[in-house]
Amino acid sequence: MSDWTIDRAVTELLGRETDRRDGGKITDEWPDLDLPTAYQVQDALLQRKVDSGEKVVGVKLGLTSRAKQQRMGIDSPLTAWLTDAMVLPEGVPVPMGELIHPRVEPEIVFVMGERLEGPGVTAATALAAVRSVHAGFEVIDSRFTDFKFTLPDVVADNASSSRFVVSGTGLPPEGLDLALEGCLLGIDGEITDSATGAAVQGHPAEALALAANSLGARGIAIEPGWIVLTGGLTDAVFVEPGREISAEFTHLGTLRVVGA
């Protein structure tokens, strides 16, 4: 019989984050940790952060590509929470001294104009609730050694959330073909990867709809003003001191981050 509980898992994950240390999978010691329980851990972890003064500012999606979902044995993206403590202003270096082993991935980001609540949300109704579309980076930082985890582990760990950057200038969704919105990922000025918005569930609005419906099943709505990170367009790359990582989008502009 495992002596792990939701509260113990939250304490362990927060301790790793605070102390900048990684560790083994929780499921190695708590094999009965399933996906519904992992989301309870995630929500309890969020509540600890809110109780300490952080404010919920949005949601993020993980495992939005179908290939990654198949590898993990799921049929929809993961959802996780964003708080104001995770905001990294544009132009501010990634604070590597506060993190364990950060990686960065480019994303198409939505800022919501209307409340969105599942079930029954479609890509069209989801996109109609969006106020503006932005370029973004997510800085992920797993609390598990070498980013090795099971599905319940990463859900409990708030999908490796750490920091995120959103471009200050956004565009209205009308007139944008987000499935074809291109992104060139560069490292120190050299293009290393590329993708389009179709990498995210075929269209970022499909990911948003899936998030709304998944959260709706838990009685949660996506609120006006919230930021939604729709999922990584390319594989994540490690942040290193002095290394500049850029994401050049077709219409959404160019973002750059550097490790420091």
Disulfide bonds with the S-S distance in Angstrom:
none
